Amino acid sequence: MENNLLRILNNQSLDENTDQLCDFTIEEQNQFSESQGIKPSVSTDYIPVLGKSVTYIVAVVIFNEKNELLLIQEAKKSCAGKWYLPAGRMENKENIVEAAEREVLEETGLYVKISTLLAVESACGSWFRFVLTGNVTGGKLKSPSEADTESLQAKWIDNLNEVTLRSQDVLNIIELGRNYHNRSSDSTWHNLILPGIKSHKKNYLRLVIAVRKRSSPNRVNILVSEKNERHFPTTEIHPGKSLHSTLRKFMVELFGSEVPQHRLVGLLSVEHDASVLHNDGICLTLLVVFKPTIEEVTFIGKCSWFELSQDVSDKLSLIVVSKHSTFPLHVIR
């Protein structure tokens, strides 16, 4: 378990079959709903299929050395003339980084090298927007004379008041990107985090749940599921519910109706690989920290606590207390 945690912290995918290790499937979530007299809103055999049952969007926030933001002028009839971040839907057999670099090239004329994820946004459990940043490596900024169906032009913008945005929904991720761009060399921002290349048949939320012992407060314990083989607790993401709803139900499944007070620290990793046919799924790894000590926490699921070594405890503790040490999960609805 410690090696797997270190892999996650080092931006590496886990070598395990998540499809076989899922602790809380949609079928089980539907049974949970039915037990409360609620009719399930999705079939138990739901599979995320890009462009049909799931939507993945990439949005790229890039600032230059003058602290100017790269924006494109929309060509779509519904928002023609308005401005937006380089963004768009992922295509079949395309990974997240490939999609981001393609969208920037098509819409701005610039080649970029994506360096890190900045955030993941979710609406229900079937729409995800991956926010990334990177650096321009070449190309030529698209001019109005080069307008096409992708965009009318691209510009470096110093003041957002100079333009009319297509939507205000990007303001928070623009601010996130600006703060990341202007971070100091000794800041506590996370390391470069790129999506891990790992295929999944379904969409999963993997939890790293951390707690301390009253008797040894310097050591961190993590929750381990013992279903089949030992692994981090994992739930299938319900496509018709918010991620917060999926998480709440899973926590009840693990700890009972009186879930101890806890804090969602942020995302540690994203895994995805659409090069495998019929595997359009993703796996998000979320760090959760309990405020009560381990002596005050009981679980009802088939789980156990695993005490980390001092070195790994220190690494995880630093992430917990440091601002921006993980990247945020924004649940829109």
Residue, then its C-alpha position, 0 to 999 in steps of 0.5 A: m500500500e505504501n508503494n502504491l501511495l508513493r506512485i500516486l504522489n510521484n504522478q504514476s498510475l497504479d498497476e491494478n485492475t480497478d474494474q475488479l477492485c471497485d467497492f461500490t458499483i452503480e448497481e450497488q448504488n442503485q440498490f442503495s437508492e431503492s432501499q430509500g424508495i428512490k427510483p434509480s436514474v441510470s442503468t446498472d450497465y452504464i459505460p462511459v462512451l466518449g461523445k455518447s454517454v460521457t463528455y470530456i472537455v479540455a481548457v488551457v490557461i496560458f500566460n506569457e512573460k508579460n503576464e498576458l493571457l492567451l484567448i481566442q475569438e469564437a467562430k461558432k454562430s451561437c457566440a461568434g465574436k466573443w472571447y474564451l480560453p482555448a478549449g474543446r471536446m476530446e476526440n476518440k482515442e485521444n488522451i487529455v494532453e493530446a487533446a489540449e495541445r491539439e485544441v490550442l494549435e487549432e484555435t490559436g496557431l501556437y504549439v504548446k507543451i502541456s506541463t501540468l493539470l491545474a484543476v478538474e471540474s465536474a457537472c453531474g458524473s458524466w461531464f468533466r473539464f480538465v484544466l491544464t497549463g503549459n508553455v508555447t514552443g512555436g507556431k504563429l498567433k492566428s490573425p483575423s485573415e486566418a479565421d476558420t471554423e475553429s476561431l476567428q483569431a487569437k490574442w494575448i490579452d492583458n486586461l479581461n475588460e478589453v474583451t467580451l467573454r463567451s461565459q463567466d465560467v472560466l474566470n475562476i480557472i483563469e485566476l487559478g492559472r494566473n496564481y500558478h504562473n506568478r507563484s514564487s520559487d519557494s511556493t507550496w504549489h504542487n509539482l508538475i502533475l500530468p494525467g497518468i496513462k492508464s485505461h479504465k472501462k468505467n469512471y472511478l473515484r479512488l480515495v486516500i483517506a488519512v487519519r492520525k492516532r492519538s497515541s502516535p500523532n506523528r504517524v499517518n494511517i490510511l484506509v485500506s479496502e480488503k475486498n478481493e485484494r488490498h487497495f485504496p477504497t474505490t467507487e464507481i462515479h454515478p453519471g446522474k449524480s454530482l461527485h459530492s453525492t457519489l462521495r457522500k454515499f460511498m463514505v456512508e457505505l464505508f463508515g455508516s450514517e455517522v461519518p466522522q468530520h473530514r476535509l476534502v484536501g484535493l485531487l492527487s492524480v487522474e488516470h486515463d487512456a482512450s487508446v484501448l478500445h471501449n475504455d473511455g473511463i477515468c480514475l480520479t484519486l482524492l485525498v480525504v483527511f479525518k479530523p478525529t483521531i483513529e481511536e474515534v473512527t469506526f468503519i462498517g466496510k471490509c477495511s483496515w487501517f495501514e500505518l505509514s512509515q515516518d518518511v511517507s507520513d511526513k510526505l503526506s502530512l506536508i501535502v495536507v498542510s500546504k496550500h495548493s499541494t493538490f489540484p482542486l476538484h470543482v463540482i459545478r452541479 
